[in-house]
């Protein structure tokens, strides 16, 4: 729900938002992995920020994060630091 609330500040219409969600959930969705390590870190940070925007993490989000971390070749200590930095001590609800 909170993600859809942010679409307005990002300048995305409801139709564009719905289309993007449908595409992201489809078998046709493609993620292009940046070659630059700094860009990979930025991408992973954005993923974490999107995952926690509603203060809930579910199994699908965690699986997606794990897959992205492997594909982006981010080492575990760096992942831990990134998660700690994004969460900033916030409490999340784990689901599923």
Phi, psi and omega in degrees: 000315182296327179299317180293332176294328181281344183302327181294314180293338178272356179075032181252128179288164179299319179296316178297319179296313179298317178297319180296319178296317179300316179296315182299330181269357183272166177287346181275349183299138181230139176242120178269123183272122178296149177281326184287126181302323178294322178292325176297317179297318178299318180297316181293320177301315179298321178298314179298317180299320179290323181296324186262005184299332180259010180064021177226144172236128175248174185300321180298317179296317180294321178295319178297317179298315180299316179297315180297318180299319178294312182296326181274357177056048178264124181294150184306313180301322179291323176299314180300316179296318180298314180297314179300319181295315181291317183288326177054035179084003179291149176269131178247154174263124178268130182238152171065000000 
